[in-house]
């Protein structure tokens, strides 16, 4: 697996640090785009940087975290080529990979604890895209909207 892009704001910082430890345990490389402490900051600065690295192919997938996961997922989805899904449980993480070939996972540090986050991350990273024609067709339609 190629490198994973990570980003958070102050509200997602602690969960991002927990995810980093989990990725280390799995021996998965990552690039941390910040933030690097609990000081108040703006999630668009960090979420966009991580999403751009995924869109450019520098990182295979991304994981972005803010307090709710909502704002940072909106930011990530503004980057052409990114399909970011906000997941707070394992089933949506699996389905967004199988159906949407999502390449960025968003989570809310205020809503998802570290144990569940690890399960979501594992599911997201380990689930392949289904390659079913109906899902490929729908993803192509999303890509058309970006033009």
Residue pairs with C-beta under 8 A, 6 or more apart in sequence:
1 28
1 29
1 60
1 125
2 29
2 59
2 60
3 29
3 30
3 31
3 58
3 59
3 60
4 23
4 28
4 29
4 30
4 31
4 59
4 60
4 61
4 62
4 63
4 125
5 30
5 31
5 33
5 49
5 50
5 51
5 53
5 54
5 58
5 59
5 61
5 62
5 63
5 104
6 16
6 19
6 20
6 30
6 31
6 32
6 33
6 50
6 62
6 63
6 64
7 16
7 32
7 33
7 34
7 35
7 46
7 47
7 49
7 50
7 51
7 62
7 63
7 64
7 65
7 72
8 15
8 16
8 34
8 35
8 43
8 46
8 64
8 65
8 66
8 72
8 109
9 35
9 41
9 42
9 43
9 46
9 47
9 65
9 66
9 67
9 71
9 72
10 35
10 37
10 38
10 39
10 40
10 41
11 43
11 65
11 66
11 67
11 68
11 109
11 110
12 43
12 64
12 65
12 66
12 67
12 69
12 72
12 107
12 108
12 109
13 35
13 37
13 38
13 65
13 109
14 38
14 109
15 65
15 107
15 109
15 112
15 114
15 117
16 32
16 63
16 65
16 109
18 114
18 117
18 118
19 63
19 65
19 117
19 118
19 121
20 30
20 32
22 114
22 117
22 118
22 121
23 29
23 30
23 121
26 122
28 125
30 59
31 53
31 58
31 59
33 46
33 49
33 50
33 53
34 41
34 45
34 46
34 49
35 41
35 46
43 64
43 66
43 71
43 72
43 75
44 71
44 72
44 75
46 64
46 72
47 64
47 66
47 71
47 72
47 73
47 75
47 76
48 75
48 76
48 78
48 79
50 59
50 62
50 63
50 64
50 76
50 104
51 62
51 64
51 75
51 76
51 77
51 78
51 79
51 82
51 84
51 104
52 79
53 59
53 62
54 60
54 61
54 62
54 79
54 81
54 82
54 103
54 104
55 79
55 80
55 81
55 82
60 103
61 103
61 104
61 105
61 124
61 125
62 76
62 82
62 84
62 103
62 104
62 105
63 104
63 105
63 106
63 107
63 121
63 124
64 72
64 73
64 75
64 76
64 84
64 104
64 105
64 106
64 107
65 72
65 106
65 107
65 108
65 109
66 72
66 106
66 108
66 109
67 108
67 109
67 110
68 108
68 110
68 111
69 86
69 87
69 88
69 106
69 107
69 108
69 109
69 111
69 112
70 86
70 106
70 108
72 106
73 84
73 85
73 86
73 104
73 106
76 82
76 84
76 104
76 106
77 83
77 84
80 146
81 103
81 143
81 146
82 103
82 104
83 96
83 100
83 101
83 102
83 103
83 104
83 139
83 142
84 102
84 103
84 104
84 105
84 106
85 92
85 93
85 96
85 100
85 102
85 104
85 105
85 106
86 106
86 107
86 108
87 93
87 96
87 105
87 106
87 107
87 120
87 124
88 107
88 108
88 111
88 112
88 116
88 120
89 116
89 120
90 116
90 119
90 120
90 123
93 105
93 120
93 121
93 123
93 124
93 127
94 123
94 124
94 127
96 102
96 105
96 124
97 123
97 124
97 127
97 128
97 129
98 127
98 128
98 129
98 130
98 135
99 130
99 135
99 138
100 135
100 138
100 139
101 129
101 135
101 139
102 124
105 120
105 121
105 124
107 117
107 120
112 120
129 135
